């Protein structure tokens, strides 16, 4: 028997919104005021707070939502410091796991 051809997955939902595209890496502000950086996974236009983006956060490690109006391609003044702190936290966690 011949193999069945796989269907290509078509993107679902909005792929581009206000200059941002799914897959872009952006800086954004979380609801509690912290800074996040991550890859855009999807957009939500029908949110009560306004248009939001769903991001896989590199700093806080998880899916987060943020307002599109508070997202940017440029890092905020404290952005690099936040990234370095998160990398150091990850390195410490890995080193304590190796010791055990």
Order of alpha helices (4+ residues) and beta strands (2+ residues): beta-beta-beta-beta-beta-beta-beta-alpha
